[in-house]
């Protein structure tokens, strides 16, 4: 290997070593607060509250899914009753019950979706990562 190539290689090695030493020194000055090691978490301020809110949000969504499944079962039982009705009067009564069930479910779902939308907007407003995002959206829509 020529002297020039050895000098360049040695310079490169010294440069890499200097960067590594600087990184270690900087990490020590920060009290070891660099990137967390695998399996180690480093929470930002409010991260625990955010996790808690997200868990509550997911729980509400799970409950809503269960309610929707119950609504589907009620609707299916009304349809089955309509199909099983033999005389015209019984069919008409079953049809009225089915239509009322559909109307009640639609009203209930509209209220739930409206409440969920308000919760989502509140969640976004509290999220530090979304700070100002809603204002930015409003400005661009005009």
C-alpha positions as CSV (number, residue, x, y, z in Angstrom):
1,X,0.0,0.0,0.0
2,X,1.4,3.4,-0.9
3,X,2.2,6.0,1.7
4,X,-0.6,8.3,0.4
5,X,-3.2,5.5,0.7
6,X,-2.0,4.7,4.2
7,X,-2.2,8.4,5.2
8,X,-5.8,8.7,3.8
9,X,-6.9,5.5,5.5
10,X,-5.3,6.6,8.8
11,X,-7.0,10.0,8.5
12,X,-10.3,8.4,7.9
13,X,-9.9,6.1,10.9
14,X,-8.9,9.0,13.1
15,X,-12.0,11.0,11.9
16,X,-14.4,8.1,12.7
17,X,-12.8,7.7,16.1
18,X,-13.1,11.4,16.8
19,X,-16.9,11.3,15.9
20,X,-17.4,8.2,18.2
21,X,-15.6,9.9,21.1
22,X,-17.6,13.1,20.6
23,X,-20.9,11.1,20.6
24,X,-20.0,9.3,23.8
25,X,-18.9,12.6,25.4
26,X,-22.1,14.3,24.4
27,X,-24.2,11.4,25.8
28,X,-22.3,11.6,29.1
29,X,-22.9,15.3,29.3
30,X,-26.6,14.8,28.8
31,X,-26.6,12.4,31.7
32,X,-26.9,9.3,29.5
33,X,-30.1,10.6,27.9
34,X,-29.4,9.6,24.3
35,X,-31.6,7.2,22.5
36,X,-33.0,4.6,24.8
37,X,-31.6,1.1,24.6
38,X,-33.8,-1.6,23.1
39,X,-36.4,-2.6,25.7
40,X,-36.0,0.7,27.5
41,X,-38.5,3.4,27.2
42,X,-38.0,7.1,27.6
43,X,-41.3,9.0,28.2
44,X,-41.8,12.6,27.1
45,X,-43.8,14.8,29.4
46,X,-47.4,13.8,29.3
47,X,-46.8,10.5,27.5
48,X,-48.4,8.5,30.3
49,X,-51.5,10.6,30.1
50,X,-51.6,10.2,26.4
51,X,-51.3,6.5,26.6
52,X,-54.1,6.4,29.2
53,X,-56.3,8.5,26.9
54,X,-55.6,6.2,24.0
55,X,-56.5,3.2,26.0
56,X,-59.8,4.8,27.1
57,X,-60.4,5.7,23.4
58,X,-59.8,2.1,22.3
59,X,-62.1,0.8,25.1
60,X,-64.9,3.2,24.0
61,X,-64.5,1.9,20.4
62,X,-64.6,-1.7,21.6
63,X,-67.8,-1.0,23.5
64,X,-69.3,0.6,20.5
65,X,-68.5,-2.5,18.4
66,X,-70.2,-4.7,20.9
67,X,-73.2,-2.3,20.8
68,X,-73.3,-2.5,17.0
69,X,-73.3,-6.3,17.2
70,X,-76.2,-6.3,19.6
71,X,-78.1,-3.9,17.3
72,X,-77.5,-6.3,14.4
73,X,-78.8,-9.2,16.4
74,X,-82.0,-7.2,17.3
75,X,-82.5,-6.2,13.7
76,X,-82.0,-9.8,12.6
77,X,-84.6,-11.1,15.1
78,X,-87.1,-8.5,13.7
79,X,-86.4,-9.7,10.2
80,X,-86.8,-13.3,11.2
81,X,-90.1,-12.4,12.9
82,X,-91.3,-10.7,9.7
83,X,-90.4,-13.6,7.6
84,X,-92.0,-16.1,10.0
85,X,-95.3,-14.1,10.2
86,X,-98.1,-16.0,8.4
87,X,-101.1,-13.8,8.3
88,X,-101.1,-10.2,6.8
89,X,-101.9,-8.5,10.1
90,X,-98.9,-10.3,11.8
91,X,-96.7,-9.4,8.9
92,X,-97.7,-5.7,9.1
93,X,-97.1,-5.7,12.9
94,X,-93.6,-7.3,12.3
95,X,-92.9,-4.8,9.6
96,X,-93.8,-1.8,11.8
97,X,-91.5,-3.2,14.6
98,X,-88.7,-3.6,12.0
99,X,-89.0,-0.1,10.7
100,X,-89.2,1.3,14.2
101,X,-86.0,-0.7,15.1
102,X,-84.2,0.7,12.1
103,X,-85.2,4.3,12.9
104,X,-84.2,3.9,16.6
105,X,-80.8,2.4,15.6
106,X,-80.2,5.2,13.1
107,X,-80.9,7.8,15.7
108,X,-78.7,6.0,18.3
109,X,-75.8,5.6,15.8
110,X,-76.0,9.3,14.8
111,X,-75.7,10.4,18.4
112,X,-72.8,8.0,19.1
113,X,-71.0,9.1,16.0
114,X,-71.5,12.7,16.9
115,X,-70.2,12.1,20.4
116,X,-67.2,10.2,19.0
117,X,-66.4,13.0,16.6
118,X,-66.5,15.5,19.5
119,X,-64.2,13.2,21.6
120,X,-61.8,12.9,18.6
121,X,-61.7,16.7,18.2
122,X,-61.0,17.1,21.9
123,X,-58.3,14.4,21.7
124,X,-56.7,16.2,18.8
125,X,-56.8,19.5,20.6
126,X,-55.0,18.0,23.6
127,X,-52.4,16.2,21.5
128,X,-49.1,18.1,21.6
129,X,-48.1,16.7,18.2
130,X,-51.3,18.2,16.6
131,X,-50.8,21.6,18.2
132,X,-52.1,24.1,15.6
133,X,-52.9,21.4,13.0
134,X,-56.6,22.3,13.1
135,X,-55.9,26.0,12.8
136,X,-53.7,25.2,9.8
137,X,-56.4,23.1,8.2
138,X,-58.9,26.0,8.6
139,X,-56.5,28.4,7.0
140,X,-56.0,26.2,3.9
141,X,-59.7,25.6,3.3
142,X,-60.4,29.2,2.6
